[in-house]
Amino acid sequence: MEVPGPANQNQPYIPPQQQPPPPVIRLAPSDGDGGNTIQLLPGWNQPPAQPQAATTPPLPPPHMNVAPMTAQAAPALPAVFKGCWQGEVVQLDWIRREPGAPKIGFWTPKTYRLCYKRVGDQPFTLTFTEARIEPNEKIINPRGNVVPISTDGRQYASMRSRLYFDEYKTHVDGLSPTFAVDENTNLDCRIAGDDMVVSADVFGTRDGEPWFRAHWRADFRKSEN
């Protein structure tokens, strides 16, 4: 912004115009999936965009929690979540490529494990969480975790998982032989006897760019270890 030079006192002062706020980028399911849709279900309903002040930065893409949650912010889960739970996601209800994104390859089974236990005299907490991908020659450097988001205090809790890994390209373009995958998964978890019934929505990026959305359901089994 340029500072105006001295003006005659008889001239009215006109304040400089402010730039409009940056647009909020919101992703929408693809209408044309190029044959990458499996058992197509209704897409996600995104909340309407809220007006932003000129000094507010744009929101991140939906379901991308950039700032990690702290242990103090995590809610206490109901007692029915006590113990360890593990489940494997072998197949999807559907998967859909984002508009303009590269083609979707294969789905590699994922394993989720979390333990809700008491350590000493401390309150019950998630003492161990893991989001893991089945070993595969095309995938390297996997790492991930799960954090609780909210609970109804009875049998339900929402959680969020982030799983990162590097996948080898099918055709090397002379640059990096791999691309980075970040899977953000929102899990709706409900206890039903010895099972944790989980329904999940996945938002995946490839090298930081929107890549796909998917949905799956699985039963996590309970164990004491």
Z-matrix of the N, CA and C atoms (Angstrom, degrees):
N
C 1 1.466
C 2 1.522 1 107.60
N 3 1.340 2 116.93 1 129.55
C 4 1.451 3 120.90 2 179.76
C 5 1.531 4 109.99 3 -87.55
N 6 1.314 5 117.09 4 138.72
C 7 1.464 6 121.86 5 178.53
C 8 1.515 7 108.41 6 -85.73
N 9 1.358 8 118.91 7 122.03
C 10 1.473 9 120.72 8 -177.96
C 11 1.519 10 110.99 9 -65.94
N 12 1.332 11 116.83 10 147.75
C 13 1.449 12 122.06 11 179.04
C 14 1.524 13 111.40 12 -72.10
N 15 1.315 14 117.23 13 175.29
C 16 1.486 15 121.01 14 -179.56
C 17 1.512 16 110.48 15 -57.74
N 18 1.319 17 115.72 16 137.43
C 19 1.465 18 121.57 17 -178.22
C 20 1.515 19 109.39 18 -116.98
N 21 1.338 20 116.09 19 154.46
C 22 1.455 21 121.30 20 176.33
C 23 1.512 22 109.86 21 -63.89
N 24 1.325 23 118.53 22 141.96
C 25 1.457 24 121.40 23 -175.60
C 26 1.517 25 111.82 24 -65.77
N 27 1.348 26 116.61 25 -20.83
C 28 1.458 27 118.46 26 179.95
C 29 1.527 28 112.40 27 -79.14
N 30 1.337 29 117.16 28 -10.25
C 31 1.476 30 120.29 29 -178.56
C 32 1.521 31 109.41 30 -86.79
N 33 1.328 32 119.00 31 136.97
C 34 1.484 33 121.30 32 178.77
C 35 1.522 34 109.22 33 -68.78
N 36 1.332 35 114.61 34 148.22
C 37 1.484 36 120.12 35 177.36
C 38 1.523 37 109.95 36 -84.25
N 39 1.305 38 116.26 37 126.93
C 40 1.478 39 122.24 38 178.67
C 41 1.516 40 107.60 39 -113.32
N 42 1.328 41 118.78 40 112.50
C 43 1.486 42 120.44 41 -178.60
C 44 1.515 43 110.42 42 -65.82
N 45 1.337 44 116.26 43 147.33
C 46 1.481 45 119.12 44 177.74
C 47 1.517 46 111.38 45 -65.32
N 48 1.319 47 115.14 46 146.23
C 49 1.457 48 120.43 47 179.14
C 50 1.524 49 110.30 48 -74.28
N 51 1.337 50 115.57 49 138.50
C 52 1.461 51 120.87 50 175.91
C 53 1.523 52 110.07 51 -87.48
N 54 1.318 53 113.54 52 144.77
C 55 1.459 54 118.53 53 177.08
C 56 1.525 55 110.19 54 -70.95
N 57 1.330 56 118.02 55 142.67
C 58 1.475 57 119.65 56 177.97
C 59 1.522 58 109.81 57 -65.13
N 60 1.322 59 117.52 58 154.76
C 61 1.475 60 120.73 59 -179.42
C 62 1.511 61 110.78 60 -63.63
N 63 1.332 62 117.27 61 150.29
C 64 1.468 63 120.22 62 177.82
C 65 1.514 64 110.60 63 -63.56
N 66 1.320 65 117.10 64 146.43
C 67 1.469 66 119.39 65 -178.22
C 68 1.523 67 110.53 66 -66.97
N 69 1.333 68 115.17 67 147.64
C 70 1.465 69 121.42 68 175.13
C 71 1.518 70 108.60 69 -88.35
N 72 1.308 71 116.25 70 121.95
C 73 1.464 72 121.14 71 -177.67
C 74 1.517 73 108.95 72 -84.47
N 75 1.304 74 117.16 73 121.80
C 76 1.454 75 120.65 74 177.98
C 77 1.525 76 108.58 75 -126.23
N 78 1.296 77 115.22 76 134.41
C 79 1.449 78 120.76 77 -175.00
C 80 1.520 79 110.07 78 -91.46
N 81 1.318 80 116.76 79 146.71
C 82 1.461 81 121.19 80 178.78
C 83 1.513 82 108.91 81 -130.41
N 84 1.347 83 118.07 82 147.65
C 85 1.470 84 119.71 83 178.37
C 86 1.511 85 111.12 84 -58.78
N 87 1.296 86 115.31 85 151.61
C 88 1.459 87 121.74 86 -177.98
C 89 1.508 88 111.23 87 -75.68
N 90 1.351 89 116.54 88 135.11
C 91 1.465 90 120.08 89 173.19
C 92 1.515 91 111.14 90 -80.43
N 93 1.312 92 116.87 91 -30.34
C 94 1.447 93 121.22 92 178.34
C 95 1.505 94 109.35 93 -118.67
N 96 1.336 95 117.06 94 105.93
C 97 1.453 96 119.31 95 -170.81
C 98 1.512 97 113.02 96 -97.47
N 99 1.331 98 116.50 97 2.96
C 100 1.464 99 118.07 98 177.31
C 101 1.519 100 113.13 99 59.59
N 102 1.358 101 116.72 100 32.32
C 103 1.457 102 119.12 101 177.68
C 104 1.503 103 114.16 102 80.32
N 105 1.335 104 118.39 103 20.28
C 106 1.454 105 121.16 104 -178.65
C 107 1.525 106 112.90 105 -106.91
N 108 1.338 107 118.16 106 14.21
C 109 1.457 108 120.66 107 -179.67
C 110 1.525 109 109.94 108 -98.56
N 111 1.353 110 116.24 109 133.18
C 112 1.451 111 122.62 110 178.09
C 113 1.514 112 107.96 111 -119.17
N 114 1.349 113 119.26 112 120.53
C 115 1.456 114 123.19 113 -179.41
C 116 1.519 115 110.19 114 48.31
N 117 1.284 116 115.88 115 65.27
C 118 1.462 117 122.14 116 -172.94
C 119 1.520 118 110.45 117 -59.48
N 120 1.328 119 116.55 118 124.78
C 121 1.451 120 124.51 119 175.42
C 122 1.517 121 108.86 120 -116.04
N 123 1.362 122 117.72 121 166.28
C 124 1.477 123 118.67 122 178.90
C 125 1.509 124 112.03 123 -56.74
N 126 1.332 125 116.67 124 142.54
C 127 1.463 126 121.32 125 -178.88
C 128 1.509 127 111.19 126 -72.90
N 129 1.309 128 114.82 127 175.07
C 130 1.460 129 120.98 128 179.97
C 131 1.516 130 110.06 129 -72.80
N 132 1.326 131 116.58 130 145.59
C 133 1.460 132 121.29 131 174.15
C 134 1.518 133 108.91 132 -92.39
N 135 1.305 134 116.62 133 114.43
C 136 1.453 135 120.74 134 -179.09
C 137 1.528 136 109.78 135 -87.17
N 138 1.346 137 120.46 136 140.15
C 139 1.465 138 121.77 137 177.08
C 140 1.513 139 110.51 138 -67.55
N 141 1.347 140 117.36 139 150.49
C 142 1.473 141 119.72 140 -179.67
C 143 1.518 142 110.97 141 -63.57
N 144 1.316 143 115.46 142 148.93
C 145 1.467 144 120.88 143 -179.80
C 146 1.513 145 109.80 144 -68.27
N 147 1.330 146 116.83 145 139.30
C 148 1.451 147 122.71 146 178.02
C 149 1.529 148 109.01 147 -99.43
N 150 1.346 149 117.27 148 144.25
C 151 1.467 150 118.79 149 179.07
C 152 1.513 151 110.21 150 -64.23
N 153 1.325 152 116.64 151 141.65
C 154 1.448 153 122.86 152 -177.77
C 155 1.518 154 110.27 153 -116.41
N 156 1.325 155 116.27 154 145.35
C 157 1.454 156 120.77 155 174.98
C 158 1.519 157 109.66 156 -70.98
N 159 1.338 158 115.52 157 161.14
C 160 1.458 159 119.35 158 -175.23
C 161 1.516 160 112.05 159 -64.00
N 162 1.342 161 117.44 160 -25.29
C 163 1.458 162 119.85 161 -177.49
C 164 1.519 163 112.74 162 -92.84
N 165 1.352 164 118.14 163 -0.33
C 166 1.467 165 121.36 164 -177.88
C 167 1.517 166 109.87 165 -88.69
N 168 1.345 167 119.45 166 128.07
C 169 1.463 168 120.86 167 179.21
C 170 1.517 169 110.76 168 -70.48
N 171 1.325 170 118.88 169 159.76
C 172 1.461 171 121.48 170 179.72
C 173 1.516 172 110.95 171 -64.19
N 174 1.344 173 114.60 172 150.38
C 175 1.459 174 119.64 173 178.25
C 176 1.523 175 110.38 174 -71.00
N 177 1.349 176 117.96 175 151.27
C 178 1.465 177 119.81 176 174.35
C 179 1.514 178 110.09 177 -72.14
N 180 1.327 179 118.95 178 164.50
C 181 1.467 180 121.00 179 176.63
C 182 1.515 181 110.21 180 -56.27
N 183 1.360 182 118.58 181 153.38
C 184 1.463 183 120.72 182 -177.65
C 185 1.519 184 111.54 183 -58.85
N 186 1.346 185 115.27 184 145.88
C 187 1.457 186 123.28 185 176.16
C 188 1.527 187 112.49 186 65.31
N 189 1.330 188 117.40 187 24.92
C 190 1.461 189 120.14 188 173.55
C 191 1.517 190 108.14 189 -117.18
N 192 1.333 191 116.57 190 92.74
C 193 1.454 192 122.18 191 -179.11
C 194 1.519 193 107.96 192 -85.36
N 195 1.336 194 116.69 193 93.30
C 196 1.452 195 120.86 194 -173.51
C 197 1.521 196 111.27 195 -68.16
N 198 1.335 197 117.48 196 -44.40
C 199 1.460 198 120.60 197 -178.74
C 200 1.524 199 109.59 198 -81.16
N 201 1.334 200 119.23 199 122.56
C 202 1.462 201 120.54 200 -179.14
C 203 1.520 202 110.58 201 -67.50
N 204 1.334 203 116.19 202 147.22
C 205 1.442 204 120.91 203 178.56
C 206 1.515 205 110.39 204 -76.08
N 207 1.304 206 116.72 205 146.19
C 208 1.448 207 120.93 206 176.90
C 209 1.517 208 109.91 207 -92.83
N 210 1.350 209 116.00 208 160.78
C 211 1.454 210 120.49 209 179.94
C 212 1.530 211 111.04 210 -62.09
N 213 1.370 212 117.64 211 -33.44
C 214 1.444 213 120.70 212 -179.36
C 215 1.528 214 111.67 213 -67.68
N 216 1.342 215 117.02 214 -27.80
C 217 1.456 216 120.29 215 -177.00
C 218 1.526 217 111.87 216 -83.74
N 219 1.325 218 119.16 217 -15.66
C 220 1.453 219 122.46 218 -175.76
C 221 1.531 220 110.09 219 -71.87
N 222 1.347 221 118.61 220 132.13
C 223 1.460 222 120.26 221 179.79
C 224 1.530 223 111.41 222 -74.30
N 225 1.329 224 116.67 223 154.70
C 226 1.462 225 121.88 224 175.18
C 227 1.523 226 108.42 225 -79.18
N 228 1.320 227 116.84 226 127.14
C 229 1.458 228 121.48 227 -178.73
C 230 1.524 229 110.33 228 -82.58
N 231 1.345 230 118.01 229 154.81
C 232 1.468 231 121.02 230 176.44
C 233 1.530 232 111.77 231 -62.07
N 234 1.338 233 116.43 232 159.93
C 235 1.459 234 121.68 233 -176.83
C 236 1.534 235 112.59 234 -61.88
N 237 1.343 236 117.78 235 -24.88
C 238 1.461 237 119.61 236 -178.27
C 239 1.525 238 111.79 237 -66.42
N 240 1.342 239 118.12 238 -13.78
C 241 1.459 240 121.48 239 178.04
C 242 1.527 241 111.89 240 -85.33
N 243 1.332 242 117.52 241 -1.95
C 244 1.459 243 121.04 242 -176.53
C 245 1.522 244 111.25 243 -60.22
N 246 1.334 245 115.67 244 138.66
C 247 1.459 246 121.60 245 -179.20
C 248 1.509 247 111.32 246 111.82
N 249 1.318 248 116.36 247 -167.07
C 250 1.462 249 122.57 248 178.98
C 251 1.522 250 109.88 249 -113.15
N 252 1.313 251 115.36 250 143.16
C 253 1.463 252 122.19 251 -177.03
C 254 1.522 253 108.56 252 -130.92
N 255 1.317 254 115.57 253 138.34
C 256 1.461 255 119.74 254 -179.92
C 257 1.524 256 110.01 255 -144.72
N 258 1.334 257 115.40 256 140.49
C 259 1.454 258 120.45 257 177.74
C 260 1.512 259 110.90 258 -150.36
N 261 1.331 260 115.55 259 152.61
C 262 1.461 261 121.84 260 179.33
C 263 1.520 262 109.49 261 -116.43
N 264 1.319 263 116.10 262 134.81
C 265 1.463 264 122.17 263 178.46
C 266 1.517 265 107.80 264 -104.82
N 267 1.325 266 115.60 265 101.80
C 268 1.465 267 121.37 266 -175.58
C 269 1.521 268 111.33 267 -90.57
N 270 1.348 269 116.71 268 -36.88
C 271 1.458 270 119.69 269 -177.33
C 272 1.518 271 110.33 270 -137.59
N 273 1.331 272 115.68 271 165.12
C 274 1.454 273 123.09 272 -177.21
C 275 1.520 274 110.77 273 -109.71
N 276 1.343 275 116.22 274 154.48
C 277 1.456 276 119.92 275 168.66
C 278 1.521 277 109.96 276 -73.01
N 279 1.336 278 115.47 277 -42.07
C 280 1.459 279 120.32 278 173.53
C 281 1.524 280 109.16 279 -161.53
N 282 1.331 281 114.47 280 159.19
C 283 1.458 282 122.20 281 174.58
C 284 1.521 283 107.62 282 -142.10
N 285 1.336 284 116.97 283 139.22
C 286 1.462 285 120.85 284 -173.65
C 287 1.525 286 109.17 285 -138.96
N 288 1.322 287 116.17 286 129.34
C 289 1.462 288 121.84 287 178.98
C 290 1.524 289 110.68 288 -74.26
N 291 1.350 290 116.39 289 142.42
C 292 1.455 291 120.96 290 176.32
C 293 1.537 292 109.87 291 -74.15
N 294 1.348 293 118.15 292 153.51
C 295 1.466 294 120.71 293 -177.75
C 296 1.528 295 111.92 294 -58.02
N 297 1.320 296 116.08 295 129.42
C 298 1.453 297 122.17 296 177.34
C 299 1.508 298 115.32 297 76.35
N 300 1.325 299 117.87 298 2.26
C 301 1.469 300 121.00 299 -177.27
C 302 1.526 301 110.42 300 -82.99
N 303 1.358 302 117.18 301 160.61
C 304 1.472 303 119.73 302 175.76
C 305 1.521 304 111.23 303 -61.59
N 306 1.307 305 115.69 304 159.70
C 307 1.454 306 120.24 305 179.63
C 308 1.526 307 111.01 306 -61.18
N 309 1.330 308 114.89 307 148.93
C 310 1.460 309 121.16 308 179.67
C 311 1.529 310 108.63 309 -84.97
N 312 1.308 311 115.97 310 134.67
C 313 1.459 312 119.96 311 179.34
C 314 1.516 313 111.81 312 -87.87
N 315 1.318 314 116.43 313 -118.77
C 316 1.458 315 121.62 314 -176.57
C 317 1.526 316 109.47 315 -107.32
N 318 1.328 317 116.78 316 159.19
C 319 1.464 318 122.39 317 174.27
C 320 1.517 319 108.04 318 -100.69
N 321 1.326 320 116.29 319 120.06
C 322 1.459 321 121.03 320 177.53
C 323 1.517 322 108.94 321 -94.35
N 324 1.353 323 119.11 322 131.51
C 325 1.474 324 121.01 323 -179.31
C 326 1.528 325 112.00 324 -53.45
N 327 1.329 326 115.07 325 141.40
C 328 1.462 327 122.67 326 179.04
C 329 1.530 328 108.98 327 -115.54
N 330 1.338 329 116.67 328 147.52
C 331 1.460 330 122.61 329 177.24
C 332 1.520 331 109.04 330 -121.12
N 333 1.326 332 115.61 331 132.29
C 334 1.458 333 121.73 332 177.71
C 335 1.528 334 108.85 333 -118.07
N 336 1.331 335 115.55 334 137.51
C 337 1.460 336 120.89 335 178.85
C 338 1.529 337 108.93 336 -143.72
N 339 1.332 338 115.87 337 134.04
C 340 1.458 339 120.37 338 175.97
C 341 1.522 340 109.75 339 -145.84
N 342 1.331 341 115.62 340 144.71
C 343 1.459 342 122.68 341 -179.22
C 344 1.522 343 108.86 342 -124.04
N 345 1.334 344 115.03 343 126.00
C 346 1.460 345 121.95 344 179.92
C 347 1.524 346 107.50 345 -112.28
N 348 1.339 347 116.95 346 102.98
C 349 1.461 348 121.24 347 -172.09
C 350 1.520 349 110.75 348 -139.39
N 351 1.346 350 114.01 349 169.41
C 352 1.462 351 121.53 350 175.31
C 353 1.524 352 108.76 351 -103.13
N 354 1.319 353 116.80 352 134.26
C 355 1.452 354 122.21 353 176.34
C 356 1.525 355 108.03 354 -110.89
N 357 1.340 356 117.41 355 111.08
C 358 1.455 357 121.18 356 -177.87
C 359 1.510 358 111.13 357 64.43
N 360 1.331 359 116.86 358 -130.81
C 361 1.465 360 121.97 359 178.86
C 362 1.524 361 111.99 360 -95.95
N 363 1.322 362 116.93 361 9.72
C 364 1.462 363 120.44 362 -177.89
C 365 1.536 364 110.21 363 -76.86
N 366 1.342 365 116.99 364 159.60
C 367 1.475 366 119.65 365 174.99
C 368 1.527 367 110.82 366 -64.00
N 369 1.341 368 115.68 367 161.82
C 370 1.452 369 120.38 368 176.09
C 371 1.527 370 109.26 369 -61.75
N 372 1.324 371 115.97 370 134.47
C 373 1.459 372 121.84 371 178.57
C 374 1.528 373 108.95 372 -143.28
N 375 1.339 374 115.10 373 165.83
C 376 1.463 375 119.69 374 172.86
C 377 1.523 376 107.55 375 -76.35
N 378 1.331 377 116.29 376 101.24
C 379 1.461 378 120.59 377 -176.68
C 380 1.524 379 112.23 378 -81.23
N 381 1.335 380 117.44 379 -17.90
C 382 1.461 381 120.20 380 -179.92
C 383 1.516 382 108.35 381 -154.92
N 384 1.324 383 117.12 382 132.07
C 385 1.461 384 121.63 383 172.14
C 386 1.516 385 108.54 384 -137.98
N 387 1.314 386 115.66 385 147.52
C 388 1.466 387 119.87 386 179.90
C 389 1.518 388 109.76 387 -154.02
N 390 1.307 389 115.61 388 134.34
C 391 1.455 390 122.85 389 168.59
C 392 1.521 391 105.77 390 -117.43
N 393 1.324 392 116.60 391 118.82
C 394 1.460 393 119.94 392 -169.80
C 395 1.525 394 109.53 393 -130.76
N 396 1.319 395 116.06 394 152.13
C 397 1.457 396 121.67 395 178.87
C 398 1.520 397 109.01 396 -112.57
N 399 1.322 398 115.39 397 142.56
C 400 1.464 399 120.42 398 -179.29
C 401 1.526 400 110.19 399 -60.56
N 402 1.354 401 117.97 400 135.22
C 403 1.474 402 119.39 401 -179.84
C 404 1.518 403 111.77 402 -53.32
N 405 1.329 404 114.90 403 135.12
C 406 1.458 405 120.90 404 -177.15
C 407 1.518 406 107.87 405 -151.95
N 408 1.319 407 117.06 406 141.37
C 409 1.463 408 120.54 407 -177.30
C 410 1.518 409 113.05 408 -67.97
N 411 1.348 410 117.35 409 -16.12
C 412 1.464 411 120.53 410 179.80
C 413 1.523 412 112.58 411 -92.75
N 414 1.345 413 118.31 412 -3.05
C 415 1.462 414 121.05 413 -173.91
C 416 1.522 415 109.86 414 -125.85
N 417 1.339 416 116.43 415 136.58
C 418 1.460 417 121.96 416 178.85
C 419 1.535 418 109.32 417 -137.13
N 420 1.319 419 116.03 418 164.42
C 421 1.468 420 123.97 419 174.70
C 422 1.527 421 114.13 420 56.55
N 423 1.344 422 119.89 421 45.95
C 424 1.464 423 119.16 422 178.14
C 425 1.530 424 111.72 423 -76.25
N 426 1.323 425 117.37 424 143.00
C 427 1.461 426 122.91 425 172.51
C 428 1.529 427 107.74 426 -159.84
N 429 1.342 428 115.53 427 147.72
C 430 1.454 429 118.84 428 -178.02
C 431 1.511 430 112.05 429 -172.98
N 432 1.337 431 115.76 430 167.95
C 433 1.454 432 121.10 431 178.87
C 434 1.514 433 109.94 432 -154.87
N 435 1.348 434 115.64 433 174.50
C 436 1.453 435 122.67 434 -179.55
C 437 1.528 436 107.87 435 -132.62
N 438 1.335 437 117.64 436 137.60
C 439 1.462 438 121.47 437 175.93
C 440 1.524 439 109.13 438 -129.70
N 441 1.354 440 117.86 439 142.73
C 442 1.470 441 120.28 440 175.91
C 443 1.522 442 110.11 441 -75.92
N 444 1.332 443 117.01 442 146.44
C 445 1.457 444 122.33 443 -178.34
C 446 1.528 445 111.32 444 -113.44
N 447 1.350 446 117.01 445 -47.69
C 448 1.462 447 120.47 446 -178.12
C 449 1.523 448 109.22 447 -157.65
N 450 1.333 449 116.42 448 167.20
C 451 1.462 450 121.72 449 178.61
C 452 1.521 451 109.31 450 -154.20
N 453 1.337 452 116.33 451 154.91
C 454 1.465 453 120.68 452 175.12
C 455 1.525 454 111.28 453 -90.73
N 456 1.346 455 117.46 454 0.36
C 457 1.446 456 121.34 455 178.86
C 458 1.513 457 114.37 456 80.57
N 459 1.344 458 117.37 457 3.78
C 460 1.467 459 120.07 458 -178.57
C 461 1.529 460 110.71 459 -123.10
N 462 1.322 461 117.28 460 -81.83
C 463 1.464 462 120.30 461 -176.18
C 464 1.523 463 113.45 462 -130.07
N 465 1.318 464 117.48 463 4.53
C 466 1.469 465 120.49 464 -174.47
C 467 1.525 466 110.55 465 -121.95
N 468 1.336 467 115.48 466 144.74
C 469 1.467 468 121.49 467 172.40
C 470 1.523 469 108.44 468 -151.11
N 471 1.328 470 115.73 469 144.94
C 472 1.456 471 120.72 470 171.28
C 473 1.522 472 107.88 471 -103.18
N 474 1.328 473 116.28 472 141.18
C 475 1.452 474 121.95 473 -179.70
C 476 1.518 475 109.10 474 -135.87
N 477 1.333 476 115.08 475 164.17
C 478 1.461 477 119.97 476 178.65
C 479 1.523 478 109.10 477 -131.49
N 480 1.309 479 114.67 478 133.93
C 481 1.467 480 121.24 479 178.74
C 482 1.514 481 109.47 480 -117.22
N 483 1.343 482 115.39 481 143.86
C 484 1.460 483 120.84 482 169.97
C 485 1.518 484 107.74 483 -126.41
N 486 1.311 485 115.29 484 128.17
C 487 1.458 486 122.63 485 -179.56
C 488 1.522 487 108.14 486 -126.40
N 489 1.329 488 115.36 487 123.95
C 490 1.464 489 121.46 488 179.95
C 491 1.529 490 108.98 489 -115.60
N 492 1.316 491 116.10 490 144.77
C 493 1.460 492 120.71 491 171.39
C 494 1.526 493 108.92 492 -164.55
N 495 1.318 494 116.00 493 165.27
C 496 1.461 495 122.73 494 176.42
C 497 1.521 496 108.43 495 -109.84
N 498 1.313 497 115.97 496 134.40
C 499 1.470 498 121.39 497 -177.49
C 500 1.528 499 109.70 498 -119.43
N 501 1.324 500 115.55 499 135.99
C 502 1.457 501 120.03 500 179.40
C 503 1.530 502 110.55 501 -71.66
N 504 1.341 503 114.93 502 139.38
C 505 1.458 504 120.32 503 178.32
C 506 1.515 505 110.55 504 -73.44
N 507 1.333 506 114.96 505 149.83
C 508 1.464 507 119.66 506 176.55
C 509 1.522 508 110.77 507 -70.44
N 510 1.336 509 115.89 508 -40.92
C 511 1.462 510 121.43 509 177.86
C 512 1.525 511 108.56 510 -123.30
N 513 1.311 512 117.12 511 118.21
C 514 1.456 513 121.48 512 -179.53
C 515 1.523 514 109.03 513 -71.91
N 516 1.345 515 116.82 514 130.40
C 517 1.463 516 121.34 515 -176.54
C 518 1.523 517 112.48 516 -101.64
N 519 1.318 518 117.71 517 13.60
C 520 1.450 519 120.96 518 -179.34
C 521 1.511 520 113.39 519 89.74
N 522 1.333 521 117.16 520 -10.59
C 523 1.456 522 121.10 521 176.99
C 524 1.523 523 108.46 522 -98.59
N 525 1.309 524 117.46 523 -136.71
C 526 1.465 525 120.33 524 177.93
C 527 1.518 526 110.20 525 -67.72
N 528 1.345 527 118.33 526 138.72
C 529 1.471 528 119.99 527 179.03
C 530 1.514 529 112.71 528 -75.72
N 531 1.357 530 117.94 529 -7.65
C 532 1.461 531 121.54 530 -178.98
C 533 1.520 532 110.54 531 -126.71
N 534 1.328 533 115.58 532 165.80
C 535 1.458 534 121.73 533 170.65
C 536 1.530 535 107.84 534 -129.82
N 537 1.340 536 115.62 535 151.85
C 538 1.460 537 122.05 536 -175.82
C 539 1.526 538 110.39 537 -89.92
N 540 1.326 539 115.82 538 132.03
C 541 1.459 540 122.28 539 178.36
C 542 1.526 541 109.00 540 -114.76
N 543 1.324 542 116.02 541 133.85
C 544 1.467 543 122.93 542 177.14
C 545 1.521 544 106.68 543 -127.83
N 546 1.335 545 116.68 544 113.42
C 547 1.460 546 122.19 545 178.98
C 548 1.522 547 109.45 546 -105.07
N 549 1.330 548 116.68 547 114.22
C 550 1.460 549 122.88 548 174.19
C 551 1.522 550 107.99 549 -99.13
N 552 1.333 551 116.82 550 122.07
C 553 1.462 552 121.14 551 -174.29
C 554 1.520 553 110.09 552 -124.86
N 555 1.333 554 116.57 553 124.85
C 556 1.462 555 122.62 554 172.89
C 557 1.524 556 108.31 555 -95.91
N 558 1.341 557 116.54 556 121.04
C 559 1.457 558 121.90 557 -175.55
C 560 1.523 559 110.64 558 -110.63
N 561 1.328 560 116.94 559 126.30
C 562 1.462 561 122.81 560 170.93
C 563 1.521 562 107.39 561 -98.96
N 564 1.342 563 116.64 562 114.70
C 565 1.467 564 122.09 563 -171.72
C 566 1.521 565 110.38 564 -115.96
N 567 1.337 566 116.22 565 129.52
C 568 1.461 567 121.10 566 178.35
C 569 1.521 568 109.22 567 -133.89
N 570 1.338 569 116.19 568 129.90
C 571 1.452 570 121.44 569 -179.52
C 572 1.517 571 109.78 570 -79.09
N 573 1.328 572 116.19 571 130.77
C 574 1.464 573 122.58 572 176.88
C 575 1.529 574 107.59 573 -137.67
N 576 1.339 575 116.28 574 89.94
C 577 1.462 576 120.25 575 -177.53
C 578 1.510 577 110.91 576 69.57
N 579 1.335 578 116.19 577 -123.47
C 580 1.464 579 121.37 578 178.62
C 581 1.522 580 112.18 579 -92.71
N 582 1.310 581 117.51 580 10.86
C 583 1.463 582 121.85 581 179.77
C 584 1.523 583 110.18 582 -116.17
N 585 1.316 584 114.92 583 149.53
C 586 1.457 585 122.05 584 166.36
C 587 1.522 586 106.15 585 -109.98
N 588 1.319 587 116.45 586 109.56
C 589 1.461 588 121.67 587 -178.75
C 590 1.529 589 108.11 588 -83.42
N 591 1.330 590 116.26 589 121.01
C 592 1.462 591 121.40 590 -172.04
C 593 1.527 592 109.91 591 -120.98
N 594 1.321 593 115.48 592 131.61
C 595 1.462 594 122.97 593 171.25
C 596 1.522 595 107.11 594 -120.44
N 597 1.337 596 117.32 595 132.96
C 598 1.465 597 119.13 596 -169.99
C 599 1.523 598 112.17 597 -137.25
N 600 1.340 599 115.05 598 143.94
C 601 1.460 600 123.54 599 172.54
C 602 1.520 601 108.32 600 -114.63
N 603 1.323 602 116.18 601 132.82
C 604 1.465 603 122.46 602 -174.80
C 605 1.519 604 109.41 603 -116.37
N 606 1.336 605 115.66 604 136.44
C 607 1.463 606 122.12 605 171.33
C 608 1.520 607 106.74 606 -123.31
N 609 1.333 608 117.08 607 117.12
C 610 1.456 609 121.36 608 -176.29
C 611 1.511 610 112.44 609 -111.90
N 612 1.339 611 115.59 610 143.15
C 613 1.462 612 120.88 611 174.66
C 614 1.528 613 109.39 612 -119.86
N 615 1.320 614 115.34 613 155.28
C 616 1.460 615 122.89 614 176.94
C 617 1.522 616 107.75 615 -124.84
N 618 1.327 617 116.30 616 115.93
C 619 1.464 618 121.88 617 -174.71
C 620 1.524 619 111.13 618 52.24
N 621 1.340 620 116.12 619 39.62
C 622 1.451 621 121.80 620 176.89
C 623 1.512 622 115.79 621 82.73
N 624 1.338 623 118.60 622 -3.93
C 625 1.456 624 122.22 623 -179.50
C 626 1.524 625 110.48 624 -103.99
N 627 1.370 626 118.70 625 143.97
C 628 1.467 627 121.00 626 179.10
C 629 1.528 628 111.15 627 -53.32
N 630 1.337 629 116.23 628 133.78
C 631 1.460 630 120.44 629 -175.25
C 632 1.532 631 112.16 630 -123.75
N 633 1.342 632 117.62 631 -53.87
C 634 1.462 633 118.99 632 -176.33
C 635 1.520 634 111.12 633 -155.88
N 636 1.339 635 114.31 634 164.52
C 637 1.459 636 123.55 635 168.53
C 638 1.521 637 107.91 636 -126.37
N 639 1.328 638 115.78 637 150.05
C 640 1.467 639 119.40 638 -179.04
C 641 1.520 640 109.30 639 -152.08
N 642 1.315 641 115.43 640 165.30
C 643 1.470 642 121.65 641 177.49
C 644 1.519 643 108.45 642 -139.72
N 645 1.350 644 115.85 643 139.67
C 646 1.455 645 120.22 644 176.52
C 647 1.522 646 110.73 645 -145.94
N 648 1.327 647 116.15 646 162.64
C 649 1.456 648 123.67 647 174.81
C 650 1.520 649 108.70 648 -133.96
N 651 1.330 650 116.37 649 144.01
C 652 1.466 651 120.80 650 -179.02
C 653 1.515 652 109.52 651 -157.34
N 654 1.333 653 116.15 652 157.46
C 655 1.457 654 122.98 653 173.71
C 656 1.509 655 108.89 654 -106.52
N 657 1.340 656 116.63 655 121.29
C 658 1.460 657 121.22 656 175.21
C 659 1.528 658 107.99 657 -91.16
N 660 1.327 659 116.71 658 132.92
C 661 1.457 660 122.04 659 -178.65
C 662 1.521 661 110.39 660 -93.06
N 663 1.340 662 115.48 661 146.87
C 664 1.451 663 121.72 662 -177.38
C 665 1.536 664 111.05 663 -93.12
N 666 1.338 665 115.27 664 141.74
C 667 1.462 666 121.96 665 173.06
C 668 1.516 667 107.34 666 -143.43
N 669 1.310 668 117.59 667 160.38
C 670 1.465 669 121.16 668 -178.86
C 671 1.520 670 111.89 669 -88.78
N 672 1.332 671 118.09 670 -10.59
C 673 1.467 672 121.70 671 -178.10
C 674 1.526 673 110.43 672 -109.85
